[in-house]
Structures are given as structure tokens and as C-alpha cells.
């Protein structure tokens, strides 16, 4: 068996199984999925280090109800237009909780349908979510996919739904994106710094991207992410939207629902402290039938 080793350095997520269980147990929210108006088709989570966005990412994972024999398709990004969809071609992926086996027939069929390429990078958009996937869905197989920030990724999500159906696969889809990267670290300071900047990110820039996702508008999602720098992995969101639209057969469009929101500033500063010079927005979304 060819095992894809963890590539992120220590600090992104706990490496001890007991620490992972303790982290997720402290953030247990039994009602997180019960408020859903229908079966959850897909979700999206942030992909920063768990200290900053782990609680929000866990909310997204938890809303996907585990089903026997399901495959979890984790759709990452960080790819510019013109890059082909990237797949992990190994047999399994390493996590601290044990390996996640990759569904090779599903991967290979989608690889051929999309004209994919091997993912050889150490990108975080998929890996940082895998310990949660293994924790919440211990018997599931995995599909590792990264999509570029272009409209074709919406069609790729539709192809994922059709390919899974043709193989009789029950799949859970988990997209991966962070929102606005603001501050001197990211070279993006249109509102200066301090509380004014944080308020603008929360209530204007991130809010406009969230509204595009909720409206199910792929063109607006791409325009907001690229033109307003309000998301770093628009391809992942477009893929999830396309998958949901195909599963809904057009009846409810591609719109998702925001179920949790925060920023790294919320985790990084103490009570009464000013916001840090640089921070990132995070959102968890779900798509129901």
C-alpha cells in the first residue's frame, strides 16, 4: 500500500489521538446538525490551524451525518485558474488516528472525467481537515481533490455527483476555504487596522462573499473571491456548489447556508486587547437537499 504521509509541520493540528479527541470533545455540539431543514448534502469548512479555526471546521464536519459505506470527498483549493484538478494518487493518507483509505475506483473515474493531475504539494486545504474526517467518519473512505478558482470547478462538482451516482457511491462532500486574509502580513489593508478594519472584514468583505454563497451564484462567488480577496479557495466552494446543484436537480439551486463564523482575531486576542495587525475570516457552510 502506498501511503501519503502528512506534510504539514507540527502546530497545524494535534498529532496525538487523545489530544484530537479532547479538542473535538470540548467543542461537541450535539444540536449542530439537528436544526437542518433537510438532509445535508455537503458542507464547507475553514482550513487554518485548529487553534484558530478548528471549532468552526468541526461544526461543518459534524453537520454531515455519517452513513455506512460513505466516501468523504474533501475538496480543497489554493489553485489559480488554468491548473487542472489535482488528486491524491496514493492508496491511503496518513492521519494521527490511522490511515484514510482512498476510494481508487471513484478517484480514477473522476480523474479521467476531469482531466486531472497528481497532487504532489504539501498544501493545507485538504490535509488539515483529515484528522476530523477520520474522527467523525472512522469507517469512511476518502476522495482527495483540489479545484482551481475558475467557473469550470462548478461543473467539476456536478461531475463528482454524476460519477459517484454511476458507481453507486454514497458520498459526503466537504469543501475547504478561508475567507478574507487581512493585514500587513497579507499585503491587504484597505481599511487601515484596529477595530475599524476588523468590523469591515466581518460585516462588509466577508459578508459579500457569504451572500454570494447563500445566493448560489457561482459567478459572484468567483468575482468576490478574486476581486475583493474575500476567499482563498474559491474553486473548492464552486465545486461544492456544483455538487449540490446536481444533487438537487436544479430545484433549489446551488445556495448554501452559513452555520458558523469567526476570525483568527477572536482566538488570538484577549479580552480588551486590540485586534492583531493581521487576521483571517472563517466560515462554515452547509447545503441541504
PyMOL commands that set and color helices and strands:
alter all, ss='L'
color gray80, all
select helices_A, chain A and resi 17-26+50-62+104-114+124-136+152-166+184-186+195-215+218-228+234-248+264-268
alter helices_A, ss='H'
color red, helices_A
select strands_A, chain A and resi 3-4+40-45+71-76+86-87+92-93+100-101+117-118+141-146+171-176+181-183+257-263+278-288
alter strands_A, ss='S'
color yellow, strands_A
deselect
rebuild
show_as cartoon
